[in-house]
Amino acid sequence: MIPDLRGGTWVRALLALGLAHPALAQEAEGFVELRAHASLGVDGVPVQVVERVRPTLSAELSDRVVLSTTVELGLSQGRTMQAELQRTLEDSDLGPLMDAMGCTWPVEDNELLGISRAGDYLSVERLVLDAYLPWADLRLGRQAVNWGSAFMVNPTDPFPEVLLVEPWKPRSGVNALRATVPVADHQLQAVLGTNDTVTKLRAAGRATLRLGLTDLSLVGAYRQEAEDGLIGLDVRGTLGVGFWLEGAVHLREEPYEELAVGVDYSFPVLETLVVTGQYYRNGAGSPTWDPAATTSGLGEAIEPPDCGEAELFGPTEDPDPFAPFFSGRDYAMLSLALGISRDVSVTALWVQNLNDGSGLAVPVVVVYPTGWLEVSAAAQVPLSLWGDGGELHPADDDLVLSMDGGAEPLEVDLSGLVPDATFTLWTRFDF
């Protein structure tokens, strides 16, 4: 039996519906993946290996109704941020103080595999019931929702996710009911959903008008867990070159704007060469880089130690799930995607912070030796075109925290947690 990892009654109901029809025609597909990461210039363990299996099973319940689910099984060995941050703090000036206070770190029940519960290695990533009606397409369940036409960053996406440093990762699922209604050549979409604990409401709507070779979309959304909403405009078309303009205003206690405008063009080089350029503005960001934004982000995904009533690290707050991925204000993005042959492609991505001078290069090579096997290699190389370090390429001195220790300050050097470069090799077997 698959554990109920991410939902409540509706998850069990959909599973029961599919299992109640074992005689129905079913289709299975998915992939098995082996991935290795090597981090240069870090302290501690430099390598992480990840194994992942992600099958999808679909069952046709009738001519118009299909039930499908995607389950992911994953294990990892080697470098983890939890272990490396623990080691860094224990080896710093803060270590003796933590020992004196009796701080204890969480320990996994299975230390070899780094797991304590089924949810640490098994998850239901997709579980949807599709109904194709004469007037609309309905989808109920945990699904991917991605709106917007811009490159990599979508200001009008009500559930934003940027996969810049994780090009192998599928989008996270959203628990929702989605309706897609065609109106002549135009389209209406509505999404009503919740967060993973089914305690907060999410709602979004999108109306798309097709005007010749241009699509114009108006978007509105409300997210209860952040107590905010957004209104946005998304325009995409072609005038010899492809173009887009996507912008939104986020309605919260301190409103801010997001804007992405760019072009792309395809050249007849080898199989094809696609050049993409974009300017992105994050109105919630700052033109001046604050090192605290990077150092605090290093600890967001870890469990802090238990120091009793002392609360050395203070209470932890849940991060804003809809906060912008970048902390700066102005960015330029450039991508070159070259198809060398049907079986080999190369992509080079550059992201440049226009305020502090830091940037990130992400080259990717993909080879398909057979129709069912993919071998990919990627790198993430932070650089600075000007300045003394910034958001995408912090200087080592900016990663040293200084805390009040009485007579003398206590220093914690986090520079060993941030790699000078990261190289990734993964193979994926499709079935």
C-alpha positions in Angstrom: 0.0 0.0 0.0 1.4 3.4 -0.9 1.7 5.6 2.2 -0.5 8.7 2.3 2.3 11.2 2.4 1.0 14.5 1.2 -2.7 14.7 1.5 -5.8 13.7 3.3 -9.1 12.2 2.4 -9.1 13.2 -1.3 -5.8 11.3 -1.8 -7.2 8.1 -0.4 -10.4 8.6 -2.3 -8.7 8.9 -5.7 -6.4 5.9 -5.0 -9.4 3.8 -4.0 -11.3 4.8 -7.1 -8.4 3.5 -9.3 -7.9 0.4 -7.3 -11.6 -0.4 -7.5 -11.3 -1.0 -11.3 -8.4 -3.5 -11.7 -9.8 -4.8 -15.0 -9.5 -1.4 -16.7 -6.8 -0.8 -19.3 -3.8 0.7 -17.7 -0.6 2.3 -19.0 2.7 2.7 -17.1 5.6 5.0 -17.9 8.3 6.8 -16.1 12.1 6.8 -15.5 14.9 5.5 -13.4 17.7 8.0 -12.6 21.1 7.9 -11.2 22.7 11.3 -10.4 26.0 12.4 -9.0 27.0 15.9 -7.8 30.6 17.1 -7.1 31.1 20.4 -5.3 34.4 22.2 -5.6 35.9 24.4 -3.0 33.8 23.2 -0.1 34.6 21.7 3.3 33.5 18.3 4.4 32.1 15.7 2.0 32.2 17.0 -1.6 30.1 14.4 -3.4 26.5 13.4 -3.3 24.9 10.5 -5.2 21.1 10.3 -5.7 19.0 7.4 -7.0 15.5 8.1 -8.1 12.6 6.0 -9.6 9.5 7.9 -10.8 6.8 5.7 -12.4 3.5 7.0 -13.7 0.4 4.8 -13.9 -2.7 5.8 -15.9 -6.1 4.0 -15.9 -8.9 4.9 -18.3 -12.1 4.8 -16.2 -14.3 5.7 -19.2 -14.1 7.4 -22.6 -13.9 10.8 -20.8 -12.3 10.0 -17.4 -8.7 9.1 -16.7 -7.0 8.5 -13.4 -3.2 8.8 -13.1 -0.6 8.8 -10.4 3.1 9.5 -10.2 5.0 8.1 -7.3 8.7 9.0 -6.6 11.1 6.8 -4.7 14.5 8.5 -3.9 17.6 7.9 -1.8 20.8 9.9 -1.5 24.2 9.3 0.0 27.1 11.7 0.7 26.9 15.4 1.1 23.9 16.9 2.8 23.4 20.5 4.0 22.1 19.2 7.3 25.4 17.4 8.1 27.7 20.1 6.7 26.0 22.9 8.6 26.1 20.9 11.8 29.9 20.2 11.3 30.5 23.9 10.5 28.8 25.1 13.6 30.5 22.6 15.9 33.9 23.5 14.5 33.3 27.3 14.9 33.5 29.6 17.9 29.9 28.6 18.6 30.8 24.9 19.2 31.9 25.2 22.8 28.9 27.3 23.7 26.5 24.7 22.1 28.2 21.9 24.1 27.9 23.9 27.3 24.2 24.4 26.6 23.7 20.7 25.9 22.5 21.2 22.3 21.6 18.1 20.5 21.1 17.6 16.7 18.3 15.5 15.2 19.5 12.0 14.3 17.8 9.9 11.6 16.5 6.5 12.6 18.5 5.0 9.7 21.7 7.0 9.6 23.1 5.1 6.6 20.2 6.0 4.3 19.4 9.3 6.2 15.7 8.4 6.7 13.3 8.2 9.6 9.9 7.8 7.9 8.4 6.7 4.6 8.0 10.3 3.6 11.8 10.7 3.5 12.1 8.5 0.5 8.6 7.9 -0.9 6.1 10.5 -2.1 3.1 10.9 -4.3 4.1 13.6 -6.7 1.0 13.5 -8.9 -2.4 12.0 -8.3 -5.1 13.4 -10.7 -8.5 12.6 -12.0 -9.1 14.0 -15.5 -12.6 14.5 -16.9 -12.8 15.6 -20.6 -16.3 17.2 -20.9 -17.8 18.7 -24.0 -17.5 22.2 -22.6 -14.4 22.0 -20.4 -11.5 19.9 -19.2 -11.4 19.3 -15.5 -8.4 18.0 -13.5 -8.7 17.2 -9.8 -5.8 16.3 -7.5 -2.1 16.9 -7.1 -0.9 18.3 -10.4 1.7 20.7 -12.0 0.4 24.2 -12.6 2.7 26.6 -14.5 1.4 29.8 -16.0 3.4 32.4 -17.9 5.4 32.8 -21.1 8.6 34.3 -19.9 12.0 32.5 -19.7 12.8 30.6 -16.5 11.0 33.2 -14.2 7.2 33.7 -14.6 5.8 36.8 -12.7 2.2 35.8 -13.4 2.6 32.2 -12.2 0.4 31.9 -9.1 2.6 29.0 -7.8 6.1 30.1 -8.8 9.1 27.7 -9.0 12.5 28.4 -10.5 14.5 25.3 -11.4 17.7 27.2 -12.4 20.0 25.1 -10.3 17.9 21.9 -10.6 17.4 21.3 -14.3 16.6 17.6 -13.8 13.7 18.3 -11.4 10.0 18.2 -12.4 7.8 20.9 -11.0 6.3 20.4 -7.6 2.6 19.4 -7.5 -0.2 21.6 -6.4 -3.4 20.2 -4.7 -6.2 21.7 -6.8 -9.2 21.5 -9.0 -8.4 23.1 -12.4 -11.0 23.9 -15.1 -10.0 24.8 -18.7 -12.8 26.2 -20.8 -12.2 27.0 -24.5 -14.2 29.9 -25.9 -13.8 29.9 -29.7 -10.0 30.5 -30.2 -9.7 31.8 -26.7 -9.4 30.1 -23.3 -10.4 30.5 -19.6 -8.7 28.7 -16.8 -9.6 28.6 -13.1 -7.7 26.9 -10.2 -9.1 26.3 -6.7 -6.7 24.5 -4.4 -5.0 24.3 -1.0 -1.6 24.0 0.6 -0.2 20.5 1.4 -1.8 20.4 4.8 -5.2 21.4 3.4 -5.5 24.4 5.7 -5.1 27.4 3.4 -7.0 28.3 0.3 -5.4 29.1 -3.1 -7.4 30.5 -6.0 -6.3 31.7 -9.5 -7.9 32.6 -12.8 -6.4 33.2 -16.3 -8.2 34.5 -19.4 -6.3 34.2 -22.7 -7.2 36.0 -25.9 -5.7 35.0 -29.2 -5.2 38.0 -31.4 -3.5 36.9 -34.6 0.0 35.7 -33.8 -0.2 37.1 -30.2 -1.6 35.6 -27.0 -2.7 38.0 -24.3 -3.5 36.7 -20.9 -5.0 38.4 -17.8 -4.2 36.7 -14.5 -5.4 37.1 -10.9 -4.7 35.0 -7.9 -5.1 34.8 -4.1 -2.9 32.8 -1.7 -4.2 32.6 1.9 -1.0 31.2 3.5 0.9 34.4 2.4 -2.2 36.6 2.7 -1.5 38.1 -0.6 -2.7 38.1 -4.2 -1.5 39.2 -7.6 -2.8 40.7 -10.8 -0.8 40.3 -14.0 -0.6 40.6 -17.8 1.2 38.1 -20.0 1.8 38.8 -23.7 3.5 36.4 -26.1 3.7 36.5 -29.9 6.0 36.6 -32.9 7.0 39.4 -35.2 9.8 37.6 -37.1 11.3 37.0 -33.7 9.5 35.6 -30.7 8.7 38.1 -27.9 7.1 38.2 -24.5 6.2 40.7 -21.9 5.0 39.3 -18.6 4.4 41.5 -15.5 2.5 41.3 -12.2 1.8 43.4 -9.1 1.9 41.4 -5.9 -0.8 42.7 -3.5 0.5 42.3 0.0 1.3 44.6 3.0 4.2 46.0 1.0 3.2 45.6 -2.7 5.9 45.0 -5.3 6.1 44.4 -9.0 7.7 41.8 -11.2 8.5 42.1 -14.9 10.1 39.9 -17.5 10.6 41.0 -21.1 12.5 39.1 -23.7 13.0 37.7 -27.2 14.1 34.5 -28.8 15.1 33.5 -32.4 15.9 30.3 -34.1 18.9 30.0 -36.5 19.4 27.2 -39.1 22.7 26.1 -37.5 23.2 22.3 -37.5 19.9 20.9 -36.2 18.9 24.3 -34.8 20.3 27.1 -32.7 17.9 29.0 -30.4 19.1 32.3 -28.8 17.0 33.7 -25.9 17.5 37.0 -24.1 15.5 38.5 -21.2 15.5 41.3 -18.7 13.9 40.5 -15.4 13.0 43.0 -12.6 12.2 41.9 -9.1 10.5 44.8 -7.3 10.8 43.0 -4.0 14.6 42.8 -4.3 17.3 45.3 -3.5 20.0 46.8 -5.8 22.4 46.4 -2.8 23.3 42.8 -1.9 22.8 41.8 1.7 25.0 38.9 2.7 22.5 38.0 5.3 20.0 36.9 2.6 22.5 34.2 1.5 23.7 33.1 5.0 20.1 32.8 6.3 19.1 30.9 3.2 21.7 28.2 3.9 19.8 27.2 7.1 16.2 27.2 5.7 16.2 23.5 4.7 17.8 22.1 7.9 16.5 21.1 11.3 18.1 23.2 14.0 19.6 21.7 17.2 17.5 21.4 20.4 19.2 23.6 23.0 16.4 23.4 25.5 14.9 26.5 26.9 17.8 28.6 25.7 16.6 28.8 22.1 20.1 29.6 20.8 18.9 29.8 17.2 15.5 31.4 18.1 12.1 30.2 16.7 12.1 29.1 13.1 9.5 30.6 10.7 8.2 28.9 7.6 9.6 30.5 4.5 7.3 32.4 2.2 6.4 29.8 -0.5 5.7 32.6 -3.0 8.7 34.8 -2.4 10.8 35.6 -5.4 13.7 33.2 -6.2 16.2 36.0 -6.6 17.0 38.6 -3.9 18.4 41.3 -6.2 16.4 43.8 -8.3 17.6 43.7 -11.9 18.8 40.8 -14.0 19.8 39.9 -17.5 19.4 36.3 -18.8 20.9 34.8 -21.9 20.5 31.2 -23.3 22.1 29.5 -26.3 20.5 26.1 -27.1 22.3 24.2 -29.9 20.9 21.0 -31.4 24.1 19.3 -32.8 22.2 16.3 -34.0 19.0 14.5 -33.1 20.9 12.7 -30.3 23.1 15.5 -29.0 22.3 19.0 -27.7 24.2 21.7 -25.8 22.7 24.5 -23.8 24.6 27.5 -22.2 22.7 29.6 -19.7 24.0 32.9 -18.2 22.2 34.8 -15.4 23.7 38.2 -14.5 22.8 40.3 -11.5 23.0 43.8 -13.0 23.3 45.5 -9.6 26.1 43.7 -7.8 28.0 42.2 -10.8 27.6 38.6 -9.8 26.6 36.0 -12.3 26.0 32.3 -12.8 26.9 30.1 -15.8 25.0 26.8 -16.3 26.2 24.8 -19.3 24.4 21.5 -20.0 25.2 18.7 -22.5 22.5 16.0 -23.2 23.2 12.8 -25.2 20.6 10.2 -26.2 22.7 7.0 -27.0 19.4 5.1 -27.5 15.7 6.0 -27.6 15.3 5.1 -23.9 18.6 6.3 -22.3 19.6 9.9 -21.6 23.0 11.0 -20.3 23.4 14.6 -19.2 26.2 16.6 -17.7 25.9 20.1 -16.2 27.9 22.6 -14.3 27.0 25.6 -12.2 29.8 28.1 -12.1 29.4 31.4 -10.2 31.4 34.4 -11.5 31.6 38.1 -11.0 32.0 40.5 -13.9 32.5 43.4 -11.6 32.4 44.1 -7.8 33.7 42.2 -4.9 31.1 39.5 -4.8 27.3 39.4 -4.7 24.2 37.3 -4.6 25.2 34.7 -7.2 28.9 34.7 -6.3 29.5 35.7 -2.7 33.0 36.5 -1.5 34.3 34.3 1.4 34.4 37.3 3.8 30.7 37.9 3.2 29.9 34.4 4.5 31.5 34.9 7.9 28.9 35.6 10.6 29.7 37.5 13.8 27.6 36.9 16.9 27.7 38.7 20.3 29.8 36.5 22.6 30.3 38.9 25.5 33.9 40.0 25.7 34.7 38.8 22.2 32.5 38.2 19.2 31.8 34.6 18.1 32.5 33.9 14.4 31.0 31.3 12.2 32.6 30.8 8.8 30.0 29.5 6.3 32.2 29.9 3.2 32.9 26.1 3.2 29.2 25.5 2.5 29.1 27.5 -0.8 30.9 25.7 -3.7 33.1 27.5 -6.1 31.5 25.3 -8.8 29.2 22.3 -8.9 29.3 19.5 -11.5 26.5 17.1 -12.1 26.3 13.9 -14.1 23.1 12.0 -14.5 21.7 9.1 -16.5 18.0 8.5 -17.0 16.4 5.4 -18.3 12.9 5.9 -19.6 10.3 3.1 -19.7 
